[in-house]
Amino acid sequence: MREQPTYQRYERPSSRGLSQGSRNHRAGAVMVEMAITSSLLFMFFFAALEFSRVAMIRHTVENALYEGARKGIVPGATPSEMQSTARSILLKVGITGATIDVSPAVIDNS
């Protein structure tokens, strides 16, 4: 009868020489570190979104002013046409209730 070979169980060496109990204790520290760093990561991500939204609104306001002024340089234009042009552009990004002042109030050839 043939004798069955005996196998030795392979045990992986522990990382950095830590025992099994220390590794389980370290897993809690990793979880806390992940919670802290992921919250910071999300904070920076959403802050970048907010800053890009502010920049978009700023550029839209500048564009609305530019388009309103272009409407005003046409002979016979009225301040209300300029204001309505600027408001229609501002409404595209959700800006309502904006105060638009036209100077001078009466547009003439001079």
Disulfide bonds with the S-S distance in Angstrom:
none
